[in-house]
Amino acid sequence: MGKQSRCRCVRATNRSPMTSRKLPWTNLTGRLSTPVLIVTVFVVALSACVVGLVIWKEYDARENALAQSETEMRNLAHSLAEHASHTIQAIDVVMDDMVAFLRLQDRPDRPTFDARLREVVDNLTQISDLVVLNAAGDVEYASLPTPPSLNNADRNYFIYHRDHADRTLRITGPILSRYSGRPIIALTRRIENADGSFSGVVIATIDRGYFTDFYKTLDLGAGGAITLAGGTGRILIRWPSAAEGKDLTRSALFRELLPRSSKGYNIEQSPFDDLIKYYAYERVQRYPLIVTVARTQDSVLARWREGIRSDTLVAIAMLACIVLMAAVLAGQLRHRERFEAILRERDARHRLIDANIGDVVVLLDERGVVTFVSESVEGVLGFTAEEMIGRTYLDMLYPDDIAPLRAMGRQLAQCREGLRAEFRMERADGTLVWLEANFRFTRQNGKPGNHIVCTLRDVTRRKQMEDEVEALNSRLAELARTDGLTGLPNRRAHEDFIESAFATHAQLSVLMIDVDHFKGFNDELGHQAGDEGLKLIGALLAAAVTDRGGHAARYGGEEFAVVLPGASADIAMELADIIRREVRDLSLANPDSPSGYLTVSIGVASRTSSMGEPATLVRDADMALYQAKRSGRNRCVASFVHIGDAAPLAPVADANPQSRPQARGQLRVPNA
């Protein structure tokens, strides 16, 4: 006995420390399960999301900045290449005429030809000086006020033209003008006698300032530059820092990039200032010139870096708000824990009520008679609960909604989750109210009971808003197909109409109408006058097709289109001429028009059996419109052929109109 007692005491003694004291990790687990842990995880996760979002946004913004810069620089390089091409092409045309004149005609007297050269220089602002050298290199003719007594036989371009029977334009530069002392680019062409022997050189010079004055209007940021180089790699113009004459043949541009492609984009260290730069380049098509546009990496990414700073500040503010919200949330969670035990019991007690409660709760028996209704019915329907009890719910419905609700009632027994319906009921004051109702059978021991629980909600306002939205959408759809200025259908509506008409009418005509000299009309009288003129023409066209079942639309700009289903070519031409005369009878003054008034040109095309799509009909009408424009405007032209059978629209380069070949297709042009 004593031995057993001692054993029991020992066991009791060994067990008491474990039960009287909690282990350290037990307290830690308890603390980790508190709201503090939830809030901490929430803060960390949300902060990680914010930081990740900022990083992703900045990465995407950087890529967009680089892509946008590439697009802008490529476009600028193309524009500058076109500018250089057009600048030189205009001079080239003049010089070609001069070379042909001096080759085929006797040499004119000097004062007369000098005056002619000065007139050319005045008209072409890019030309600084225009000089003709004789075979010895002396100045024979010049646009200069006081022709100098200079000999340029030692110039490289003179030696080249003297020794080579090359009649093409040669671009030399940069060189210093012996007359003005300024850096210039020289454009030269060989002059020959009638027998082909060397007769001299015609020189047109372009001052460096012509290009640099234009380039300085472009903002490329700090370190940005524009370079115009010759085909040999020699720099002709560089802005803003002057580096004319420098050879670029050893650069990556000439060694690697230009042999592969005539235009492109690259990044490398600049040979001028050793800065890392992005640059776009393009070779001029007509002449041996290359244009480059360069921007420093810092300039390209400057806005992106500004965005980083602002986004960082926003992210810091967001994180501060998150921490503040987390602190408030932690306090609320601790407060909630104190009441959770009390609310648990009440929550179970009210769960059934919460599952069925709505704006109005109605209990119906098997005959559809109201046996219970909540007091909130008075605010929805205007009836008291006592007035509702004992009435059949079908008696209170709007007559048009009774049949659908009866059909739903027959399906209710087979639907365990209940059914939802929307219907109208009459309020106590006689007004209608839209209700959303959820019906389901009460359940007893897992089986459907004999009563129906119905929860009602007033959705009248929502229905009104849905009707308003539907009406607004219809109006927006109509506006999307209407031209805002003239009130006529727009091009989208026109294309839909002609598609439909082409599918349903074997006989169909189209009128393409263009306002003559409209740009000059706008420039002289202002855009407001131009808008008023378009409105008047639009109203005239709408009235012209009203009784003919036609469709008038604004095709774009100063162009209009008329579709005439069922109209023959003769009827269409008759209407076109009526429209042309009525526009002229508007007597709208147009200072830019030879007639002095606003007029229109009209092209008419009618459907033929060979046409397979409406686009062909529109092209025929457009071709006829072009012929009307080319024939002098203010007239109607009808096309009677498929566009594929018509002659080219490009004008024939022949001074004698009688010697031009006739088109295979014929265009009928009524007298204007």
VOGU-3710 file (C-alpha; in Angstrom, 3 decimals, decimal comma):
1> mgkqsrcrcv> 0,000/0,000/0,000  2,737/2,410/0,877  4,537/1,693/-2,292  1,483/2,284/-4,398  0,727/5,517/-2,579  4,183/6,821/-3,214  3,809/6,034/-6,884  0,591/7,958/-7,104  2,133/10,928/-5,326  5,076/10,942/-7,635
11> ratnrspmts> 2,850/10,891/-10,686  0,782/13,708/-9,283  3,867/15,696/-8,485  5,298/15,198/-11,973  2,045/16,280/-13,612  1,483/19,449/-11,656  4,208/21,619/-13,299  2,828/20,840/-16,777  -0,687/21,833/-15,866  0,179/24,932/-13,867
21> rklpwtnltg> 2,495/26,579/-16,419  2,052/27,150/-20,219  4,949/26,529/-22,543  6,430/29,571/-24,375  5,396/28,379/-27,854  1,820/28,005/-26,627  1,643/31,782/-25,948  3,293/32,503/-29,286  0,696/30,426/-31,157  -2,042/32,258/-29,350
31> rlstpvlivt> -0,599/35,616/-30,275  -0,202/34,602/-33,922  -3,859/33,748/-34,131  -4,983/37,190/-32,976  -6,228/39,991/-35,292  -2,715/41,478/-35,228  -1,521/38,612/-37,429  -4,430/39,115/-39,844  -3,747/42,821/-40,100  -0,002/42,230/-40,540
41> vfvvalsacv> -0,555/39,791/-43,381  -3,044/42,236/-44,918  -0,562/45,131/-44,723  2,304/43,084/-46,163  0,199/41,685/-49,003  -1,331/45,034/-49,919  2,029/46,803/-49,700  3,572/44,154/-51,946  0,750/44,694/-54,429  1,297/48,469/-54,409
51> vglviwkeyd> 5,056/48,144/-54,858  4,633/45,515/-57,576  2,096/47,659/-59,364  4,398/50,682/-59,268  7,337/48,637/-60,588  5,246/47,152/-63,376  3,805/50,550/-64,256  7,229/52,177/-64,446  8,612/49,332/-66,552  5,681/49,586/-68,926
61> arenalaqse> 5,959/53,389/-68,982  9,663/53,114/-69,868  8,945/50,760/-72,743  6,173/53,063/-73,957  8,468/56,096/-73,718  11,129/54,340/-75,798  8,577/53,117/-78,339  6,968/56,559/-78,613  10,366/58,218/-79,004  11,295/55,757/-81,762
71> temrnlahsl> 8,062/56,452/-83,626  8,442/60,229/-83,270  12,091/60,184/-84,366  11,392/57,921/-87,343  8,563/60,215/-88,433  10,740/63,299/-87,948  13,586/61,751/-89,954  11,139/60,947/-92,746  9,715/64,480/-92,688  13,201/66,033/-92,803
81> aehashtiqa> 14,181/63,707/-95,646  11,103/64,818/-97,571  11,901/68,450/-96,752  15,441/68,096/-98,117  14,177/66,210/-101,184  11,528/68,801/-102,019  13,953/71,656/-101,379  16,462/70,281/-103,870  13,894/68,949/-106,334  12,423/72,407/-106,910
91> idvvmddmva> 15,910/73,745/-107,684  16,689/70,708/-109,851  13,651/71,353/-112,045  14,650/74,990/-112,580  18,250/74,072/-113,354  17,144/71,387/-115,805  15,085/73,970/-117,706  18,028/76,380/-117,744  20,428/73,706/-119,049  17,998/72,750/-121,813
101> flrlqdrpdr> 17,457/76,424/-122,745  21,171/77,263/-122,874  21,881/74,125/-124,907  19,260/74,670/-127,578  19,014/78,474/-127,742  21,439/81,266/-128,527  22,951/82,857/-125,463  20,619/85,697/-124,314  21,845/89,163/-123,421  23,217/89,376/-119,896
111> ptfdarlrev> 20,890/92,006/-118,291  17,766/90,124/-119,404  18,966/86,714/-118,277  20,356/88,110/-114,987  16,930/89,576/-114,269  15,364/86,185/-115,014  17,801/84,535/-112,568  16,927/87,057/-109,863  13,227/86,351/-110,428  13,864/82,620/-109,914
121> vdnltqisdl> 15,807/83,309/-106,699  12,984/85,520/-105,427  10,437/82,757/-106,048  12,527/79,915/-104,570  13,550/81,137/-101,128  15,897/78,184/-100,600  18,240/79,492/-103,333  20,894/81,908/-102,124  22,565/82,586/-105,487  22,071/81,324/-109,049
131> vvlnaagdve> 25,127/81,565/-111,328  26,062/80,367/-114,825  29,767/79,773/-115,533  31,145/79,579/-119,065  33,528/76,892/-120,259  36,484/78,816/-118,809  34,954/79,046/-115,326  34,122/82,741/-115,494  30,791/84,131/-114,328  28,609/84,575/-117,417
141> yaslptppsl> 25,227/85,158/-115,758  24,326/85,675/-112,097  21,385/86,548/-109,893  23,682/88,744/-107,774  22,971/92,493/-107,784  26,574/93,124/-108,767  27,937/90,098/-110,677  31,483/89,448/-109,430  34,503/88,949/-111,627  35,304/85,499/-110,248
151> nnadrnyfiy> 36,730/82,380/-111,821  35,653/79,024/-110,370  37,549/76,764/-112,732  39,492/75,392/-109,746  36,359/74,237/-107,910  35,937/70,458/-107,689  32,444/70,556/-109,121  33,635/72,541/-112,170  36,471/70,107/-112,819  34,109/67,151/-112,472
161> hrdhadrtlr> 31,516/68,520/-114,944  34,236/69,567/-117,375  35,812/66,099/-117,381  32,636/63,960/-117,156  29,646/63,913/-119,518  27,337/63,510/-116,520  24,146/65,554/-116,859  22,726/64,692/-113,420  22,603/67,065/-110,484  25,703/67,113/-108,313
171> itgpilsrys> 25,593/68,193/-104,651  28,818/69,653/-103,219  29,443/70,996/-99,776  29,964/72,475/-97,480  32,125/75,128/-99,139  32,694/78,826/-98,472  31,087/81,170/-100,966  33,681/83,364/-102,672  31,057/86,052/-102,968  29,479/86,142/-99,483
181> grpiialtrr> 32,083/84,245/-97,465  29,326/82,121/-95,895  29,172/78,302/-95,835  26,944/77,032/-98,621  25,819/73,862/-100,377  26,341/74,012/-104,128  23,973/72,293/-106,572  25,538/72,083/-110,037  24,679/70,719/-113,483  26,736/70,455/-116,672
191> ienadgsfsg> 25,870/72,746/-119,618  26,555/71,378/-123,077  26,566/72,761/-126,541  24,255/71,314/-129,171  27,010/68,895/-130,222  27,414/67,635/-126,626  30,664/69,444/-125,862  31,215/71,156/-122,500  29,805/74,673/-122,385  29,849/75,561/-118,709
201> vviatidrgy> 28,168/74,919/-115,356  24,979/76,239/-113,769  25,257/76,656/-109,980  22,519/77,101/-107,382  23,697/77,679/-103,814  21,784/77,035/-100,599  22,892/78,961/-97,551  23,549/76,874/-94,420  21,093/79,061/-92,539  18,189/77,876/-94,691
211> ftdfyktldl> 18,362/74,418/-93,114  19,533/75,457/-89,628  16,759/78,049/-89,295  14,249/75,300/-89,995  15,935/72,728/-87,752  16,073/75,066/-84,760  12,274/75,152/-84,665  12,351/71,484/-83,593  12,780/70,649/-79,906  15,010/67,570/-79,501
221> gaggaitlag> 16,031/68,243/-75,914  19,531/68,738/-74,532  22,150/67,005/-76,667  19,743/66,378/-79,561  21,001/66,931/-83,102  19,972/66,805/-86,766  22,484/65,864/-89,448  22,206/66,144/-93,225  25,000/64,207/-94,924  25,881/63,523/-98,524
231> gtgrilirwp> 25,934/60,077/-100,054  29,723/59,994/-99,705  29,438/60,334/-95,913  30,522/63,983/-95,776  28,375/66,115/-93,443  26,631/68,970/-95,222  24,626/70,408/-92,299  24,606/69,586/-88,582  22,485/71,388/-86,004  22,900/72,694/-83,347
241> saaegkdltr> 26,676/72,111/-83,201  28,456/72,770/-86,467  30,409/69,765/-87,761  30,154/70,394/-91,495  32,732/68,585/-93,577  33,294/65,735/-91,126  33,493/62,286/-92,693  31,026/59,646/-91,411  32,052/56,766/-93,660  33,731/54,974/-90,740
251> salfrellpr> 30,636/55,235/-88,533  28,288/52,294/-87,909  25,620/54,129/-89,889  27,521/53,918/-93,177  29,392/50,657/-92,483  26,510/48,519/-91,188  23,083/50,152/-91,167  22,666/51,886/-94,534  23,855/48,846/-96,560  21,046/46,822/-94,938
261> sskgynieqs> 18,217/49,354/-95,001  17,605/52,858/-96,315  15,942/53,855/-93,043  16,032/52,630/-89,471  16,652/53,265/-85,800  19,645/52,573/-83,579  21,399/53,432/-80,324  25,131/54,003/-80,038  27,754/56,385/-78,724  27,794/59,641/-80,669
271> pfddlikyya> 31,052/60,318/-82,568  30,539/64,036/-81,921  30,136/64,338/-78,130  30,568/60,692/-76,926  27,028/60,625/-75,457  24,795/57,577/-75,729  22,057/58,537/-78,160  19,075/57,083/-79,921  18,906/58,123/-83,553  16,681/57,553/-86,574
281> yervqrypli> 18,021/57,780/-90,099  16,593/57,790/-93,612  18,152/57,993/-97,064  16,562/60,534/-99,414  15,132/58,628/-102,375  15,818/61,036/-105,220  19,215/62,425/-104,209  22,378/61,161/-102,495  21,485/62,520/-99,044  21,042/60,965/-95,612
291> vtvartqdsv> 19,132/62,572/-92,717  19,672/61,576/-89,080  17,769/62,724/-85,974  19,446/62,007/-82,622  18,317/62,388/-79,007  20,230/61,573/-75,868  19,103/58,713/-73,680  18,516/61,152/-70,829  16,307/63,336/-73,024  14,246/60,386/-74,239
301> larwregirs> 13,644/59,131/-70,696  13,297/62,539/-68,997  9,502/62,451/-68,763  9,626/58,840/-67,638  11,946/59,774/-64,769  9,620/62,599/-63,771  6,819/60,059/-63,728  8,856/57,800/-61,436  9,208/60,580/-58,876  5,507/61,397/-58,883
311> dtlvaiamla> 4,503/57,728/-58,800  6,873/57,096/-55,890  5,269/59,884/-53,891  1,827/58,471/-54,654  2,965/54,984/-53,627  4,370/56,304/-50,339  1,103/58,099/-49,649  -0,835/54,917/-50,431  1,363/52,851/-48,135  0,890/55,394/-45,356
321> civlmaavla> -2,879/55,153/-45,842  -2,656/51,364/-45,785  -0,762/51,406/-42,483  -3,254/53,863/-40,989  -6,184/51,780/-42,185  -4,521/48,659/-40,808  -4,170/50,254/-37,381  -7,834/51,215/-37,382  -8,792/47,754/-38,628  -6,774/46,058/-35,896
331> gqlrhrerfe> -8,610/48,089/-33,280  -11,947/47,214/-34,844  -11,085/43,519/-34,944  -10,119/43,497/-31,283  -13,340/45,281/-30,453  -15,271/42,751/-32,529  -13,781/39,809/-30,683  -15,195/41,074/-27,393  -18,728/41,007/-28,776  -18,454/37,956/-30,993
341> ailrerdarh> -19,455/35,482/-28,298  -22,550/37,525/-27,444  -23,598/37,903/-31,085  -23,060/34,227/-31,939  -26,108/33,115/-30,011  -28,251/35,948/-31,344  -27,009/35,299/-34,886  -28,296/31,717/-34,779  -31,630/32,923/-33,487  -32,105/35,450/-36,302
351> rlidanigdv> -30,582/33,428/-39,169  -33,973/32,159/-40,393  -35,435/35,657/-40,378  -32,402/37,094/-42,220  -32,716/34,404/-44,911  -36,271/35,455/-45,821  -36,475/39,119/-44,955  -36,659/41,708/-47,739  -38,367/45,001/-48,317  -41,761/43,339/-47,928
361> vvlldergvv> -42,391/39,755/-46,771  -45,664/38,147/-47,875  -47,008/34,697/-46,924  -49,542/33,123/-49,302  -51,646/30,012/-48,749  -52,263/27,314/-51,349  -55,019/29,421/-52,982  -52,789/32,515/-53,317  -54,513/34,406/-50,478  -52,348/36,709/-48,362
371> tfvsesvegv> -52,119/35,355/-44,815  -49,241/37,517/-43,584  -47,494/40,669/-44,754  -44,808/42,741/-43,084  -45,497/46,287/-41,971  -43,151/47,655/-44,645  -45,874/47,060/-47,247  -47,413/50,412/-46,421  -44,304/52,274/-47,637  -44,163/50,259/-50,888
381> lgftaeemig> -47,819/49,839/-51,885  -49,607/52,351/-49,670  -51,821/49,658/-48,083  -51,704/48,722/-44,421  -51,007/45,130/-43,451  -54,622/44,694/-42,373  -55,880/45,828/-45,797  -53,669/43,300/-47,573  -54,481/40,207/-45,508  -57,276/38,103/-47,006
391> rtyldmlypd> -56,848/39,420/-50,560  -55,768/37,241/-53,486  -52,447/38,375/-54,897  -53,702/38,047/-58,498  -56,369/40,687/-57,796  -53,651/43,282/-57,158  -51,577/42,590/-60,293  -51,550/44,651/-63,465  -53,752/42,750/-65,971  -50,936/42,206/-68,547
401> diaplramgr> -48,742/40,502/-65,909  -51,303/37,957/-64,614  -50,753/35,277/-67,291  -46,925/35,154/-66,982  -47,171/34,980/-63,199  -49,710/32,127/-63,378  -47,317/30,181/-65,637  -44,477/30,756/-63,180  -46,670/29,515/-60,311  -47,150/26,171/-62,054
411> qlaqcreglr> -43,355/25,702/-62,144  -42,694/26,767/-58,561  -43,278/23,353/-56,973  -40,511/21,786/-59,071  -37,960/24,491/-58,232  -36,360/23,945/-54,834  -34,465/27,254/-54,861  -37,533/29,300/-55,810  -38,250/31,589/-58,748  -37,861/35,291/-59,381
421> aefrmeradg> -40,261/37,520/-61,290  -40,838/41,193/-62,058  -44,354/42,558/-62,395  -46,511/45,633/-61,818  -49,007/46,266/-59,054  -51,387/49,136/-58,414  -50,731/51,236/-55,347  -53,427/52,545/-53,082  -53,263/55,937/-54,856  -53,826/54,294/-58,285
431> tlvwleanfr> -50,229/54,588/-59,554  -48,294/51,602/-60,855  -45,202/50,284/-59,125  -42,681/47,764/-60,494  -41,837/44,981/-58,024  -39,151/42,332/-57,994  -40,398/39,195/-56,215  -38,764/35,964/-55,075  -41,192/33,057/-54,575  -40,552/29,740/-52,888
441> ftrqngkpgn> -42,468/27,193/-50,874  -41,960/26,995/-47,143  -40,224/23,782/-46,108  -41,128/21,376/-43,324  -38,845/18,467/-42,469  -37,007/18,925/-45,737  -40,173/18,806/-47,845  -42,169/21,624/-49,518  -44,934/23,020/-47,320  -48,348/24,396/-48,281
451> hivctlrdvt> -47,482/28,078/-48,082  -45,469/30,324/-50,346  -43,028/32,907/-48,990  -42,714/35,944/-51,237  -40,269/38,823/-50,759  -41,072/42,019/-52,657  -38,749/44,880/-53,587  -39,656/48,169/-55,258  -37,649/48,448/-58,525  -39,679/51,231/-60,146
461> rrkqmedeve> -36,768/53,648/-60,155  -34,468/51,017/-61,636  -36,958/50,310/-64,412  -37,204/54,015/-65,189  -33,423/54,260/-65,373  -33,270/51,212/-67,650  -35,823/52,822/-69,971  -33,845/56,066/-69,951  -30,615/54,207/-70,703  -32,287/52,317/-73,553
471> alnsrlaela> -33,614/55,575/-75,025  -30,201/57,195/-74,628  -28,487/54,262/-76,320  -30,916/54,524/-79,220  -30,179/58,239/-79,516  -26,406/57,642/-79,359  -26,698/54,976/-82,064  -28,530/57,498/-84,236  -25,913/60,215/-83,583  -23,096/57,797/-84,440
481> rtdgltglpn> -24,552/57,531/-87,951  -25,246/61,253/-88,446  -22,885/64,029/-89,533  -22,859/66,655/-86,798  -22,442/69,641/-89,121  -24,920/69,023/-91,935  -27,375/66,698/-90,226  -27,015/64,251/-93,115  -26,145/60,583/-92,598  -22,391/60,103/-92,293
491> rrahedfies> -20,118/57,847/-94,308  -20,818/54,804/-92,128  -24,575/55,155/-92,704  -23,939/55,751/-96,419  -21,919/52,531/-96,735  -24,610/50,525/-94,911  -27,316/51,971/-97,179  -25,468/51,288/-100,425  -24,726/47,712/-99,297  -28,419/47,140/-98,662
501> afathaqlsv> -29,509/48,877/-101,880  -26,953/46,957/-103,951  -28,322/43,674/-102,599  -31,970/44,527/-103,362  -31,895/46,682/-106,532  -30,658/45,569/-109,927  -30,823/49,209/-111,078  -28,835/51,582/-108,880  -27,040/54,884/-109,387  -24,519/56,788/-107,269
511> lmidvdhfkg> -23,571/60,481/-107,331  -20,227/61,588/-105,897  -20,262/65,338/-105,260  -17,281/67,562/-104,421  -17,373/71,299/-103,678  -15,083/73,164/-106,105  -12,237/75,302/-104,768  -13,448/74,717/-101,217  -10,017/75,119/-99,628  -9,701/78,585/-101,125
521> fndelghqag> -13,269/79,330/-100,014  -12,275/78,439/-96,443  -8,991/80,347/-96,612  -10,621/83,510/-97,961  -13,873/83,607/-95,987  -13,048/81,549/-92,918  -14,082/78,139/-91,634  -17,379/79,460/-90,272  -18,421/80,478/-93,773  -17,221/77,100/-95,037
531> deglkligal> -19,378/75,325/-92,451  -22,408/77,395/-93,434  -21,836/76,557/-97,087  -21,663/72,836/-96,314  -24,874/73,092/-94,276  -26,715/74,750/-97,184  -25,486/72,134/-99,650  -26,428/69,354/-97,223  -29,973/70,757/-96,877  -30,231/71,076/-100,653
541> laaavtdrgg> -29,187/67,431/-101,170  -31,596/66,196/-98,491  -34,469/68,001/-100,205  -33,393/66,730/-103,640  -33,636/63,030/-102,704  -36,679/63,197/-100,421  -39,243/62,443/-103,137  -37,019/60,018/-105,044  -36,404/57,420/-102,354  -32,712/58,310/-102,425
551> haaryggeef> -30,130/58,662/-99,697  -27,856/61,700/-99,316  -24,806/61,575/-97,031  -21,740/63,565/-96,189  -18,894/61,423/-97,477  -16,126/63,407/-95,795  -14,706/66,940/-95,854  -16,345/68,772/-98,767  -17,497/65,548/-100,435  -21,072/64,288/-100,498
561> avvlpgasad> -22,640/61,133/-101,899  -26,157/60,357/-103,151  -27,519/56,830/-103,685  -30,563/56,440/-105,959  -32,095/52,937/-105,776  -33,996/52,042/-108,939  -32,687/55,083/-110,852  -31,284/54,705/-114,362  -28,202/56,535/-115,591  -30,316/59,173/-117,388
571> iameladiir> -32,421/59,891/-114,305  -29,276/60,093/-112,170  -27,650/62,517/-114,624  -30,805/64,632/-114,679  -30,831/64,864/-110,886  -27,078/65,559/-110,823  -27,505/68,507/-113,185  -30,427/69,817/-111,104  -28,242/69,664/-107,987  -25,346/71,377/-109,763
581> revrdlslan> -27,594/74,235/-110,947  -29,286/74,643/-107,560  -25,915/74,880/-105,808  -24,859/77,549/-108,306  -28,212/79,331/-107,751  -27,387/79,608/-104,054  -25,087/82,448/-105,234  -22,547/81,849/-102,497  -19,546/84,006/-103,327  -16,264/82,108/-103,678
591> pdspsgyltv> -13,295/84,430/-104,286  -11,121/81,446/-105,232  -13,446/80,208/-108,003  -13,076/81,489/-111,586  -16,871/81,876/-111,727  -16,864/83,835/-108,487  -19,416/81,548/-106,867  -19,462/78,289/-104,972  -20,044/75,374/-107,372  -19,877/71,594/-107,303
601> sigvasrtss> -18,550/68,866/-109,563  -20,521/65,622/-109,762  -19,542/62,141/-110,903  -22,362/59,741/-111,779  -22,185/55,957/-112,083  -24,911/53,364/-112,607  -24,843/49,685/-111,842  -24,049/47,292/-114,656  -24,503/43,551/-114,861  -20,759/42,968/-114,472
611> mgepatlvrd> -20,513/44,728/-111,122  -20,126/42,291/-108,281  -19,874/44,667/-105,328  -20,922/48,219/-104,401  -17,305/49,342/-104,075  -16,976/49,063/-107,858  -19,959/51,361/-108,350  -18,494/53,913/-105,912  -15,115/53,780/-107,672  -16,784/54,390/-111,052
621> admalyqakr> -18,597/57,420/-109,620  -15,369/58,660/-108,047  -13,579/58,244/-111,385  -16,276/60,272/-113,077  -15,936/62,952/-110,360  -12,215/63,121/-111,053  -12,947/63,602/-114,750  -15,378/66,399/-113,887  -12,652/68,096/-111,825  -10,079/67,637/-114,565
631> sgrnrcvasf> -12,476/68,955/-117,218  -12,864/72,311/-115,504  -15,208/71,761/-112,520  -18,842/72,941/-112,176  -20,098/70,056/-114,281  -21,544/66,550/-114,185  -19,774/63,540/-115,683  -21,318/60,100/-116,090  -19,290/56,907/-116,229  -20,704/54,093/-118,338
641> vhigdaapla> -17,877/51,564/-117,937  -16,479/49,285/-115,239  -13,524/50,922/-113,542  -11,286/48,038/-114,523  -11,899/48,855/-118,208  -11,229/52,580/-117,859  -8,143/54,418/-119,012  -5,608/55,662/-116,413  -6,615/58,758/-114,485  -3,095/60,255/-114,494
651> pvadanpqsr> -2,792/63,171/-116,951  -0,817/62,403/-120,110  2,412/64,418/-120,272  1,845/65,850/-123,757  1,628/69,494/-124,613  -0,802/68,806/-127,497  -4,182/67,583/-126,155  -5,173/66,407/-129,632  -2,266/63,942/-129,702  -3,195/62,154/-126,440
661> pqargqlrvp> -4,500/58,588/-126,757  -8,212/58,129/-126,134  -9,362/56,129/-123,096  -11,025/52,813/-123,765  -13,924/53,845/-121,510  -16,051/56,851/-122,360  -17,161/59,535/-119,922  -20,177/61,656/-120,812  -19,657/65,307/-119,857  -22,737/67,577/-120,083
671> na> -22,056/71,238/-120,715  -21,558/73,274/-117,591
//
